[in-house]
Amino acid sequence: MATRAEWIEGMRPRTLLLSVSPVVAGSAIALAGGAFHAGIAVLALVVGVSMQIGVNLANDYSDGIRGTDAHRVGPQRLVASGAAAPRIVKRAAFSCFGVGGVAGFGIAALSGQWWLLAVGVAIVLGAWYYTGGKHPYGYLGLGDVFVFVFFGLVATIGTSFPQTGHVDAAALAAACGQGFGACAVLMANNLRDIPTDAAAGKRTLAVRLGDRGARRVFAAYGAAVVVCAVVVAALTTWWALLGLALLPLLGRATRFVLAGGVGPGLIGVLKQVGIAQFVGALGLLAGCLIARL
């Protein structure tokens, strides 16, 4: 049975860092444009964290009842390990979605952009049908698309737009950078799980590409993150190149993956990329703050 420590460790890198980083990056873009709104930024953070936890719990539930996690390499999950009843995990997932929905309502009220509520509904539907429902698209190799769109474009622009009232090239570049970073985390996770996912019929992009192809795509995602960081700096301020502080961690993770790292060792890659994303977002924020001052 999974212990509380195992569950927390399994969620921490992706839940906290990958949900916070887009909010930090989006707020940095708003700051660069002189339109930073602390209230909206805080609410966006609540939305990001609650939705990420909800996604993880929804995946835990759906994969668990399908038996996908029966022979998981990484930290054990609640349903598959028997640590919690499926109905409890499902209820917890939708409770998190509810918290995110309330925070999203606050963002719409403060910004006056009520159509953002429809985006919130799309996020919940995308989160649930990623591994839930009769035909989960995460089992069809479309998980990377979901992650790029929702944890990159939507999360980042969904933070900057309510503050600035517009979407510019800098916001789009920052959002793409966050999306590619999130895709790198997903690819590392799915690379680790290729044998068990293939056996369970979960045709992730990593399964479809095979071990070698998945490693190359992971490296490409990392390179795209760096390119996006440079583009953002060119469009805002060269101080934003402080975001390249992510290079040591991202480089270490990439070397490990390209060298053929397997199994539990890839769990460390998830953490390194997650921290790299966060460091990069903080560097971007610091650079924009310096430029404003």
N, C-alpha and C positions, 0 to 999 in steps of 0.2 A: 504493500500500500504506500502511495506517495505521502511523504511527510509535508508539513506546512512549509518547511524550508525549501524543499525541492520545488514545490509549486511556485513560491515567490521567486526563486532563482530562475526558474524557467520563464517567468513573465517579465522580470525586471528590465532587461535590456530593450526589448521591443516595446513594452508597454509604456515605460516612462520616457525613454530617450526618443524613440521614433514618433511619439505623440507630442512631445514638447518641442523638438527641433523645428518642425514646420511653423509653429506658432512664433518661435523666436525669430526665424527667418522672415516670416510675413510681417512681424512687428518692426523688424529692421528696415524693411522696404518702406513701411509707413513712416518710420522715423526719417529716412532719407528724403522723403517727400514733404517733411514738415507737418505730417498729419497724424502723429501717434496719439492713440486714445487708450489710456491704461485700462479703463473699464472693459472695453471690447477685447483687449488683449487677454485679460484675465478670464473672461467668459470663453474665449476661444480655447484657452488652455484647458478649461473644464470640459469643453466639448471634446477636444482631442484625446485627453486622458480617459474619459468615460467611454468614448466610442471605441478606443483601442482595447480597453479591458473587456468591453462588451463583445468585440470581435473575437478576442482570444477565448472567451467563455463559450461563445456560440460555436466556434470551431472545435473546442474541447467536447461540447455536447454532440455535435453532428458527427465528428470523426469517431467519437467514443461509441455511439450506438451503431455505427457502421462497422466497427471493428478495425478501423484503419490504424489505430494506435496500439493494437494488441502487442506488437513487438517493437515499440519505439526505442530509438537509440538515445535520444536526449532525455531531459528530465521528464518523469512520468506526469500524466495528466489526470485530472480528477475523475472523469467518467471511466476511462479505460482502466485505471488502477483500482477503481472501487472506492475511492476516497470520498466520493459524494454521489448521491443519487442523480440520475440524468435530469429529473424534473427540477431539482434544486439548482443545478448549473444553468439550465434553460431560463429559469426564473431570474437568476442573478444576471444573466446576459441582458435580458430585457429591462431589468431595473437600471442597469448601466445606460442602456439606450435612452431610458426615460430621463435620467439625470442630464445626459447630453442634450436631449430635446428641450428641457427647461432652460438650459444655458443658451442654446441656440435661439430660443424665443427672446431671451434678453438681448442677444446681439441684433436680432431683427428690429426690436423695439428701439434700441439706442441708435441704430444706423438709419432706421426708416425704410430698410430694404426688406419688406415682408416676403418677397419671393424667395428669400434665402431659406424659408421654412420648407419649401419644396426640395431644396438641396438636402436638407436634413433628413427628409423622408427617403430620398434616394440613397443616402449614406446607410441608413438602417436596412433598407432592402438589399443593398449591395453587400453589407456585412453578413446578413443572415443567409442569403443564397450563395455566398462564397463556397460554403461546404454544406449548407442546408438545402432542404427541398428535395424533390425527386431527381432533378438534373442540376446538381451544383456545378457552377462554372469553374470552380477551383479544381475540379477533377478532370477538366477538359483542357488544361494548360493555359487558362486565361487568368490565373491568379496574379501574374505580373502586371497585366493591364489594370486590374482592380487596384492593386497596391500603388501603381504609378498615378492613377487618376485620383484616388481618394486620399492617400497618404502623402501625395506630392502636390498635384494641382489644386484639389479641393481644400486640403488642410492649409496650405500656404496662402493661396489667393483668398480663401475663405477667411483668413485672418487680416490680410492687407486691405482687401477691397472694402469691407465695412468701415475701415478707418479712413481710407483715401477717397473712396467713391469712384475709383476707376481701376482698370487693369492696364499696366504698361509693360514694356518689354522686360524691364528689370524684375518685376513681379513674376512674370512668366518664366524667366531664366532661373530665378530662385526656386520657384515651384518645381521646375524640371529637375534641378539639382537634388531637391528633397525626394522627389519621386524616384530618381535613379538610385539614390542611397537606400531607400526602402526596398527597392527591387533587389539590390545587392544582398540585403539581409534575407529576403525571401529565398533568393537563389541559393545562398549558403545553407539555409535550413532545408530546402528541398533536395539539394545535392547530398546532404547527409542522409536523407530519407529515401533516396532512389530505390534501394532494394525493397524496403517495406511498402513504399507507395506503389511500386509496380506490381507487387504481389497482391495488394488490396484493390487494384484497378484504378488507382488515383493517378491519372495521366498528367502530372504537372509538367511545366515546361522543361524542368530538369530531366524528368523521365523521358520526355520526347526527344530531347537533344542528346541524351546519354551523358556519361561522366565527363568525357573530354569537352564536349560542346558546352556543357553547363559551366565548366570552369572558365572557359573562354568568355562566355557571356557575363559571368561575374566580373571578370577583369574589365570588360567593356563598360559595364555599369559604373565601376569605380572610376574609370577614365572620364566618363561623361560627367560625373560629379565634379571633378576637377575643372573640366572645361566650363561647366556652368558657373562655377565660382569665379573664374576669370571674366566671363561675360558679364556677370552681375557687377563686378568691380568696374569694368569698362563703362557700364551704363549708369553707375551711381558715383562712386568715389574709389580711388585706388587704395584708400585705407581699407576698403572691404576685402582686399587680398589677405587681411589677417585671417580670413576664413580658411586659407590654405594651411592653417595650423593642423588641419585634419590629416595632412599627408603622411606623417609618420605612422599613425595607427592604420590608416587605409592601406598604405604600402605594405605594412607587416601582414595584414590580413590577406592581401592579394598574393603576396609571395607564398604564403602558406597554402592557399588554394591552388595556385599554379604548380606548386611543388608536389601536388597529389595528396595533400592532407585529407584524412578520412575520419569517419566515426565521431566519437566524442570531442575530438580536437576541433571540429568545426563549430562546436558550441562557443568556443572562445572567439571564433571569427564573428559570430553574431554580435557578441558583446563589443568587440573592437570596432566593427562598422557602426554600431549604434552610438558608441561614444564618439567616434570620428564625426558622425553627423552632427551630434550635439556641439562638439568643439567647433566645427565649421560654422554652425549657426551663431554661436556665441561670438566667434571672430568677426562674422559679418555684422552683427549688432554692435560690437565694440567699434568697428571701423566706421559705421554710419554715425555712431554717437560722437566719435572724435571729429568727423567731418562737420557735423552740425555745430560743435563747440568752437 
